[in-house]
């Protein structure tokens, strides 16, 4: 390891948080998971078992608590947006110390909310590209052959960002530092929003959306890209559609999987965020608005 170990807290040890925490733990970093009391007890008793297409199958012991009480070098926030407020109750700002806050969340609005709770200069923008699911207490299935993190911090010293990225890379997580928080977050949302909204609205896979709902796909991609560019991203519609066309035809979005499992879905964090930004920037997004309205009318 090129850097000395960092102390790490993971708020929300689900598919993403559990995987990131387990990989960092395996690399020698002390990790504490912040979770509900029942989840914390299960993790502490049984540790984390990971089945991974990239890292192989491995098990690490785990320390989990309902509430963080000691400072850490970095706090990874990986809870779903629908449970973010409750999850953050376990990570009070006074316990964080000078540690960085790295949210690996969907959407864009969470950055301002986190900066209201924690010192603004310690809160980074982050995104992760991975397919990973919590399949049971302490059991993580990492099905993609990749796990890639991007970080940016308009208010943080570049040296801290580079050191964080180096720690992630040394542990085996691809990591790069981006120049702009807005570009990082919107580049991801420009692809995620069409995928999530369309697969969920039509209860179909990515391949089915491509074949049966191409007009809506092209319209939503164009609308979200227009909003993203107004917000500071450089992505273009052709790139988003090209990426959509390359994903496996059987792929489902995490929002769609949440709906199928009866869990709260991130319609507001994803679709609502696009529409709020569209209003701020004076961009029309009628097809996106229709899909969000239909999902809300269905109680999703």
N, C-alpha and C positions, 0 to 999 in steps of 0.2 A: 504494500500500500504506500503510495507516494505521500499521502497526507496522514496526520495522526487521526485516529477515529473521532468522529463527531457524535455527540449525544443527539438522539433523534426521538421526537414524539410523532405518532401517527394518530390523527383524529379521524375516525371512520375506517376501521380495519376491514373493509369489504374487499371486493375483487381487486380494485386498484391499490387501496391503502395497504391491504394485507400483502399483496405481491411486493410492493416497493419496500415495505418494512422488512419482509422476510429476506429479500435480496440484500438489503443493507445489513441486516443482522448476520447473515451468512458471511459477509465481507468483514465482520469484526466490529461494526458500529453498535454501541448499546442503544437499543430501541425500546421505548415504552409505548404501548397502545392505549389510547383513551377511548373508552367504550362504555356502553350501558353496563350496569353491575353484572347481569347474567352473562353477557358476552365477555366481559373482563375476566370473570371467574373461569369460564370455559377455556379462554386462551391461556391463562396462567397455568391451568391444570394440564392442558394437552398440547400447548404450543401450536405452531403453524405447520401444516403439511401442504406443500406446493407440488402440483403436477404441471410441468411446463414444457412447451415445445421448444423453448429457447434455453432454459437453464437446467433442464432435466428435472427429475423428481427428488425433492429433498425435504427435510424436516428441521425446524429450528425451535428451540425453546422460546417462550414468550413471557414477558412481564406486561400485565395490563392493569389499568386502574380506571375507576370512574371519573377521577379528577386529577389533573396534572398539578403537582405541588413543587417541583424542582425545575430550575431553568434548563433549557436545552439549546443546542446550537442551531437546530432547524426543526420547525414544526410543520409536518406535511398534513395538509387539510384535504381529506379525500372523501368526505361525507357527501351524500346526495344533496342537491339544493333543497329538496323538500324536507330534509331533516337537519339542515345546516345549523339553524339557530339552537336547536336542542343539543346538537353535538358540541357546539362551541361553549356551552355552559361548562363542559368539563375541561376547558383550556382557558382559564382566566388570564387576562393580560399581565397581571402582577406576577404570575408564576412563570411567564415566558422568559424573563430576563432580557438579554440583548439578542436573543435568537431570531433567526429569519423565519418568516411564515411563507410557506410554499403551497399555495392552493392548486390542486389538480382537479378542478371543477369544470363543469360545463357552463357555457354562457359567459357574460361579461360583467354583469351588475354586481357580482360578489366582491369585486376588488374594492369598490367604494365602501361596501358594508364591512369588509374586514378591516379597512383603515379607520373606520369609526370605532372599532373594538380594540385594535392593537396600534402601537406606534407606526405611523404611516410609512416611515422610511424602512421599516423592517418587513413590510408586506410586499412580496413580489407578485408578478404575473407568472403563471405557469400553465403548461398544457402537457398532456401525455397522450401518446398514440400507442394503444395496446388493446388487446381483447383478453380480459381477465374477469373471472366470475367467482364469487363466493358460493360454493356449492354445499356448504354445511359449516357448522361451528369449527373454526380453525382449519378449514379446507378450502384451498384456492386452486382453481383450474385456469391456467394461463395458456390459451389456445393459439395465440399468434406467435410467429417466430420473431417477434420484435417487441421492444419496450423502449420507447424514445420519449425523452422529456425535453421541452424547451422552456427556458426561463428568461425573464426580462425584468428590469427594475429601474424605472425612470427616476426613482428617489434614492436608490441604494448605490453604494460605491461599486464600481465595476469589479474591483478586486474580490469583493465578497461573492459576487455572482460567479466569477471564474473559479473561485475555490469550491463553491457548491457544485458547479458542473463537473469539476475534476473529481470530487468525491463520488458523485453518481457514476461517472465513467469508470473509475477504478473498481467500483462494485459490480460493474457489468451492465449498467443502464446507459444507453446512448443519451448524451446530453449536450445541448448547445446553448449558447447565450445569444439572445436576440437584442437588437438595438431599441426596439419599441414595444411597449406593453400593448398598445392598441393594435398594432400589426399582428403581434403574436396571437392575441385572443380572437381577433376577427378572422384571421386566416383559418383558424380551426372552425369557428362557427359558420363560416361561409360554406363549408362542406357538411358539417354536422347538422345544421338546421334543415336543409332539404332532406337529408337522409332520415332524420328522426321524425319530422313532421309527416312526410309522405308515407314511409313504411307504417307508421302508427295510424294515420288517417285511413289508409286503404288496407290495413291488416295484411300487408304483403311483404315479400322479401325485396331486396334491392333489385334483383332481376325482374321480378314482377312489376315493380314500379317503372323500370326502364322500358318494358315491353308494352304495358297497358296504360301508363299514365305519363307518357313522354312529354306531352304539352305542359302538364302541371310541373313536371320536373324542371323543364327548361325555364318556365316562368318563375318558379320559386328560386332557382339558382340565380337567375338574373336579378331578381329583387334583392336577395340577400347580399349578393356581390355589390350591388349599387349602394346599399347601406354600409357594407364593410369598407368600401372605398371612401365613402364620405366620412367614415370614422377613423381613417388613417391606414387601412390595409392596402396592399398592392395586388391582391389576388384578382383574377379575371374569370369570367363566366366559363370560357372554354376550358380553363384548367380545372375548375370545379366539376364540370360535366365529364371531362376526361377521367378524372379520378373516380367519379361515380361509376363510369362505364367499366372501370378496371376492377372494381371490388367483386368478390365472388358472388354469383347470382343468388346463392342461398343466404346471404348475409342479412341479419336483422339488426335493427338499432337497439341500443340499450333502453331507450324509451319504449319501444315496442315490446321488449322482453318484460319490462316493468308492468306494462298494462296487462300482458298475458298472465303474469303471475299475481295480479291483483294488488300490486304495490303502487304507491303514489308516483305519478309521472312528472317529469321536469318540463311540462309544457310552458310554464311561465318563464323558467330560467332560460329556455332555448327560444321558443317562438315569441313569448312575451318580450324578451330582451330585444329581439330583432325589431318588433313593432314599436317599442318605446324609442329605440334609436332612430328608426325611420321617421317618427314624428319630430324628434329633435332636429334632424338634418333635412327635413322637408322632402323625404323620398317616398314615393308611392309604392305600396307593397300589397296590392289587393288580393292576390292569390294566397300569399302567406297569411294575410288577415282572415281570409275565408277558412283556411285549414285550422288555424288556431281557434276560431269561433266554433267550428264544427266539433273539435275535440273538447272544448269547454262545455258545449251543449250536451255532450255525451257523458259529462262528469269526469273526464280524464284530466 
